[in-house]
């Protein structure tokens, strides 16, 4: 077996190793988000990941934009100030194929981008979730992208809040409990906006 030691071959090999390393391990911050399989969402961590997700969306029968429309309606009913995005992308994708070192229910890419809502939902989670869990997941993601809200700490006092990051705690969530959850958070957000 002859090994080619040309600069082109060595450069190609280094680029391949760099790509492999960044895809396999990501940043330290990403590793912290990914280490627990119970977490609801995280933001897209690399351009490679985003391009893969965009290229591998799954066309389903369910109208995911319906959740966006209801979220906007609920913001308006609760007098929450927000910017209307110019582009809304909400798609199902097989996030399991990304080898994210854990199960992620959704990925958000539009936070702090007022013209964009870009959300990708794990198809496996979506198919397993009940109606209330689907609403909670979508309202959580939309709160990232439209209201620029971060995840709360994974602490017991935050469990009944919309931006609580752990979905495993909501296995038996009902629509009534979900409605109470988002209404309480929206009322608090409205009061905060009034004071500002």
Buried (B, 14 or more C-beta within 10 A) or exposed (E): EEEEEEEEEEEEEEEEEEEEEBBEEBEEEBEEBBEBEEBBBBBBBEEBBBEBBBEBBEEEEEEBEEBBEBBBEBBEEBEBEBEEBEEBBBBBBBBEEBEBBBBBBBBBBBBEBBEBBBBBBBBBBBEEBBEBBBBBBBBBBBBBBBBBBEBBEBEEEBEEBBBBBBBEBBEEBEEEEBEEBBBEBBEEBBEEEEEE
